């Protein structure tokens, strides 16, 4: 449908932006790097991710690798500068940025939203890897007004990075990532928050069970506050259901504790029921993982 | 202090019991295998874990590899049969079994409680591995009336299995494992329980973030109901604190959702504060892991 992708501006040279730039450079695409902090763009350039600064002419595609709440204002600005013929972003939520983009009066034809499902615990350009997106899904959320040629350009970007394009509706994307990414991140944080007072012996006793559950809790609070607040509705719907289950488990355990070893059948059944549903959810997910 | 450990009865030939038996057989210790279901003991024997059945004479040590609520009744029974000169168990909680043992009028001198900090998602003798305990901590909880010679025998068991003996008080053990094992297991189950309705696309988008958080949710609901109910007090104390944090996060997200992109500074600060505590707990645990 569209023309070949030859030149790209990456705005925001953190982990994701720099990883995209490195992947594109491997394919000999011309890449320009920009960041609110020019030193970070120069760091990315020093890693071989492209040239820091403004392109001499409009490029084929601008990739906004900025936090969700920055997508609207930054898109408005780069479209005003006519930086490229196509625009995409990589924000972890899609509905809120889309609402901001409409509110800012952006051109909707030249924009297709995106979200590569890849990341690392570390952030910043020094954590970037050219193969970060290899074999990973990369969601695209074209709107009714998106130009098919622009969608084609963004799909070329995904394929050049080794990702697998998955077209979804904004709200379907947001409720899905709330379930598979944002709520699990909060569960990890909620558990990790309890460990600040863990004594030395406790750390020694902990095994893979704990380390796996809390692994993502090391992520940047600033970035995650931005992600969660821009997907607040779908995430809070899940947390409300978790809170109901949590209350039922706590009630059952309190009953069992008060009975001091006497078996309260109802409480045991409630506990077993929740654990059984955890089993069912785990198996539902696992049988379809392969 | 005590005599060498030459012969052992393992009562309960599931994952842990059979793994202990296999490790002891590697060291040429004589092992007898017993289970409520004799077919399971014969399965373990078929794997080379020892001889199914009763020893001709009292052995050095009986290992009770039964669920926490079974430790008291089974210890009373095997002591009555004078099966060995020393007794230990491997239950994941230590205070409730100890209370049951006292209530059952068991001999406290010949018993030292134990808990090897090792496991697998799979259960049963076929999942057993001789190296399951290699390099892992193995908590021992001698009481004031435990005979030092018995403690010495149980420490020999731990070392023959490649484990690292860690002596702790029952209640210190229980509050520690509530934090590093039981509460994380419930967090995994609570999250996994939300996935039963996850559509195909959602499974495709899920990455390591989700799979790590829910990994332990595949564990046996029967076994975990037993573990959690026998450590209900320490676990519910942690869940109550999690529930408070969860409520604060949900309130913040609800406020941010209602403000539809308008930034509510207080809600953002509340969210960032929880994520920051998650970071702190993660780092506290991680810096001391090595």
Interface residues (C-beta under 8 A of the other chain):
Chain A: X69 X96 X99 X100 X103 X117 X118 X119 X136 X137 X139 X166 X168 X172 X176 X177 X179 X180 X181 X183 X184 X185 X186 X187 X188 X189 X190 X191 X192 X193 X194 X195 X196 X198 X199 X200 X201 X202 X203 X204 X205 X206 X207 X209 X210 X211 X212 X213 X214 X215 X216 X217 X218 X219 X221 X222 X224 X225 X228 X229 X230 X232 X233 X235 X236 X238 X239 X240 X241 X242 X243 X245 X246 X247 X249 X250 X253 X254 X256 X257 X260 X261 X263 X267 X268 X271 X272 X274 X275 X276 X277 X278 X279 X280 X281 X282 X283 X284 X285 X286 X288 X289
Chain B: X69 X96 X99 X100 X103 X117 X118 X119 X136 X137 X139 X166 X168 X172 X176 X177 X179 X180 X181 X183 X184 X185 X186 X187 X188 X189 X190 X191 X192 X193 X194 X195 X196 X198 X199 X200 X201 X202 X203 X204 X205 X206 X207 X209 X210 X211 X212 X213 X214 X215 X216 X217 X218 X219 X221 X222 X224 X225 X228 X229 X230 X232 X233 X235 X236 X238 X239 X240 X241 X242 X243 X245 X246 X247 X249 X250 X253 X254 X256 X257 X260 X261 X263 X267 X268 X271 X272 X274 X275 X276 X277 X278 X279 X280 X281 X282 X283 X284 X285 X286 X288 X289
